Amino acid sequence: MIKFESISHSYKNKNVVDNLNLQIEANKLTCLLGSSGSGKTTILRLIAGLEIPQSGNIFIDKKLVTENEKLIVPPNKRNIGFIFQDLALWPHFTVYKNIAFGLTERKEKDIDKTVFKILEYFGLKEHADKYPHQLSGGQKQLVAISRSLVLKPKILLMDEPLANLDVKLKRKILDHIKNLKENFNLTIIYVTHDHKEAFTIADKIIVIENGKIEADGTREQIKNSKNEFVKYFLEY
Amino acid sequence: MNNNIKFINFFNGHKFFAAVYLFFFLFIILPVFYIFANTFLFDNSLVSNIKQLDKNTFLLLLNSSIVAFVVSLFATFIGSVLGFLLYKTNLKYKGFFKILFLIPLLISPYILAVAWKDFFSVFFQNAKIISSYFGVVLVQVFIYTPLAMIIVGNAFTNIDAHLEESGLLITNVKDVILKIELPLIKPAIFSSFVLIFIFTISGFSVPAFFGIRVFTTEIFTQFSAFYNHSLAILQSFLLVAVCVFLLLTESKYISNASFLSVGSKGTNKKLFPSNNTHILFLTIWFLISVILPFITLVVQSFSKGTSDIIKAFDLLESAVGNSIGFALLASALIVIVGFVAAYYSNTQTKSSSNFFDWSLLIVFTIPSIVFGIALIKFYNRVVFNFIYSGYAIIVIAYVGKFSFIASKIIGNAIKQIPQSLDEAAQIEGISFYSRIKNILLPLILPGIFASFIIGFIFSFGELGTTIMVYPPGKEIMPIKVFTIMANAPLALTSSMTLIVLSVTIFMIAILYSVSKIFMKNYGFYND
């Protein structure tokens, strides 16, 4: 589904992703697990097309989307949704408008119906007229997910979306995320530094360090990995 | 990808931005390049002019630098104290003081000069004391202290309370202020000093009004009295070099330091307790810097009843509409140019955006009168007659002079918007112009309005460039006042100045109200 071929990317002469080869399967929830600065967010941004690598090719559904420094398919044509770490809810739009904005721009029909359907799914209907600052952390989270899902993406990229939530809310949102894959027929790539989160929801885990893959596999395979870094990382 | 290609690609994709850039380059940058190229490459008298850059020239430059240094030192010091009291303490009525303290910065420098000359004439029966270097320093300290207050005050606001609180656990308030806060705001203090230095050394109207010989008045004399244009430009090149050197030093010292940031919001603000001494200090400063000069202006204007005011109004009547109209048009263009420059410099790679940034900066640092000379020399030809002999040259002058300030204000506003808000829209397939219109502009609306109002105020009171470029017979308020000033009785000058001041304050109030209504109507959200 998503394939990286020898991808290298650097910021200010610091290699963030180093000759990375990676494959992510369709309709699975894959976790990119790693410490801060390991390059996992950059991988997500490369998939989205928000970053262009210095070298290497990226394929989505066997289609070449980035070839070396050339962006072949722009972010908006990749059929992806992106949940940013800060959620990136537009503060001057209501919940309704945050969700409807993309549909309006795409000149979709039945926008009201579509928006309220997703709001109902996440139990947000009564908050439609509120502004993001009037919502709780968990509600904001669900609005961000709704905003992405309403455009029917095939891939959902999530960049540490639960970083600022308490344990109780985390559990609730993680349950939602687990259901998304089936209910919306999605491929989800979930970035986190928290191995507990990864073990809770992932079908597959890829451990990243210094822009390279240290280990990949199912939850069990990662738990039992002999890789020194993985063992060290999972200790904490 | 090569940065130059990225630069071209960016403008290929965004035609409106390209048009704005082209406008700025053709109408504003080209005349400046032309005049420098002409002086250095084609003027046969270059060698003899260079010989004229003798010891006296450099002594005069040193002299002007000392004046600028003293002004910057006092203004930054007092401004920092005011900034601390108004932005970092729980003082009552600080909102009121913050607005009123800005008045000297928001009005034309020559208005304050007139007011202070009046004050010394009325109360000491002697204007000679003020018509000196002392006067030049005093008036400019009053003008630029509010600038330091905003810059340093905003820097104080942006300090995270946790840094202070962790300091308070181990030491007292005084030490926290001196050892934690001051080092953190050092870049802002330095920024303020450099900016005030540049404003002062390239300022023309205050020393010209007091008849004090500084470097800018010397350039004006060379151009207007001796018609030695090449020497005037050569001298101004020295001034530009000093300003650019200072700005380079500043940017090296503080990359990305925010200055003139309007409406920036710090997180976790901590306010220190205030006391009566603070209120006393603020009240005294308020009386001296704001109330005193303006009461003097009013007293002087009405010293012979209403006759001077009526006469002044008759003299200015025809110029009011023109001045307001040009300033409004110019400020709209200033906002557009400032926005394009700010957007480009905040979203594109640094090296490729340098040219636009530097172009704005160079025009900003060039002394007003030299910029005026550049525009005259470039546009004084048949093909550009529609610009030269009309009002267009005045609007071009304003846009050239003040777009840099707008780009910095808007740039600071853009910096405060998380990149992810635009990226989220990008991923949703929202077009470039729709993202600008629906996401970015509403979020930076306060910055846009601040730029518009500041652009208006500066354009409305601009004298240095306008005095060079205004077409004969055309009526502009500052020019009217300045030309009459030399021969008219002080009471008439004061009356005219009072009218200009009243119109300025009236327009600020109108624009501020309109901006408030506009922001409310467009659903601007401000937490």
Interface residues (C-beta under 8 A of the other chain):
Chain A: A48 L50 I52 E69 P75 N76 K77 I80 G81 F82 F84 Q85 D86 A88 W90 P91 H92 F101 G102 E105 R106 Y131 H133 R147 L151
Chain B: M1 P418 S420 L421 E423 A424 A425 Q426 I427 E428 G429 I430 S431 S434 N438 I439 P442 L443 G523 F524 Y525 D527
